[in-house]
């Protein structure tokens, strides 16, 4: 490449993706661009990053790990992506078992808090052994990030089903809640609070079996917060005490979140609507459920009772344990 030759657009796009995906700092990308005006692009990239030709070729081939190739696995499709990770279907080459690979976003791999939480989830999924919770097999490092190998759970999340316009009859919704409660009880017996229960974290198979698939925020009480009043969880399903950042969270916080999920399933809308997370958190703490919203949706009195008891602002009014909730639901379904 001759002096001051413009860097081709495709190389600039590759650099932009490296920055966006967290493999390269913006300042380093600028250094590469400046050097690439004088020397071949790959030489400039290698000089700034210390990457060898093999790693650069891998990043090109996988579109900066948008289409990852992991040694020992035949990679499948993207199953889902969130704020911290992407999940792909895969098949082990040694025994042909189908699994899921959860890959921590490369831009978060250097964040000690994100990495610690990812490793914490991996350990929980491996240790819990609760039938209603996805199993974790192992966690390993690859190309500067972390990968969790776990059970492949077929089906769709409740969030996906809601987005598709699926209508949940009360009996179906209660069957789902019953199975989630059973998983929560298994977690409670081992001292674990989920802390981020929501439709996106509940997978339902075609035959109606349910599994919790994400324990990224799970733990005891509010352990793992950054100590600055940060709350864990998703605002639309957050228990009031969790929104306030109380340290002594227990399973009743999960019961509130499960109640908000049940509301969403049978009503087809969130219990509270807000313009942003801050306003949503305020409503979770201060506003009560509007009984008129439930009565106007042809909700049965029993369903009305379940939702109001599960979503009581005062946690002492809620079901004390998931086991207590299960007993009431089972008695209702028998009738």
C-alpha positions, 0 to 999 in steps of 0.5 A: 500500500503506497503512502497515504493510501485511503483505507478501503471501506470494507476494512473500515467496516471491519474495524467498526465492528471490532470496536462495537463488539468490544474487541478493540478500543476506539482509540486503538482503532484510530491508531490502526487507521492512521498506520494503515495509510502507510502499511498494509491494513493487517500489518497495522492491525497486528502492530496495534493489537499483537494479534496474529494472522490466525486470530484476525482471519478468525474474526473476519470469518466469524463476522467478529463472532456474530457467527462464532466457530467454537472448537469441539462444537458444530454451531447452530443458530442464534437462539437469543441475545440479551444485554450481556450475552448471546445464546447459540444452539450447538452440537458436541462433536465428541458425543453429538449431544445438542447443547446451548452455548451462552457467550458473554458479550466480548465488550463485557468480558473485560468488565470484572462485575460482568465476568463475575456475574457470568461465572456465578451463574455458571456455578449456580446452574451446575450446582442447583440440579433443580428439574425446572431450571436449565442445567449448566455443564461447564464454563470455559474461556475462548478468544478473550471471552467466557462461554457457558455450555448448558442444557439445550431447552426446546420451545419458546419463551413466554415473552416470545409467545406474548409477542406473537399474540398468544392468548393464555387461558387461565388454566394454561397460565396457572399450569405455567405458574405452578411449574415456575413455582415448583422451580422457585421452591427448589431454588429456595430450598438451596437458599437461592432467590432468582431476582429476575423472574420475567416472561423472557426467562421462562421457556415453554416446550410444545408439550407445556413443560416449563424451565427457567433459563436465565439465572444471571441475577440469582443469589442470596438477598441482594448479594452481587449489587455494586453497593451504590443502590443498584437494583437487580432485575427488570423494572416491569416485574420488580418487587417493591422491596427489590426496587428499593434496594433492600438487602434482605430479599427472599423468595417473596420477591420472586413471587411478586415477579411471578404475579406480574408475569401471571398478570401479563399472561392473562391480561395481555398487558403489563400491570403498570405502564411507564415511559422509562425504567425510573418511572416504572420503578416508582410505580412498583413501589408506590402504586397499587394494582387497579382492580378495575383493570382486572375486572374489565378483562373477564378475569375470574374471581380466583385469578383476581385473588391469586394476582392481588395476593402475589403482587401485594406491596407488603410482602408479609401479605404475599404467599410466604413461600412458593410451596404455599402458592403451589398448594392453592393453585393445585387445589383450584385446578383440582376443583 
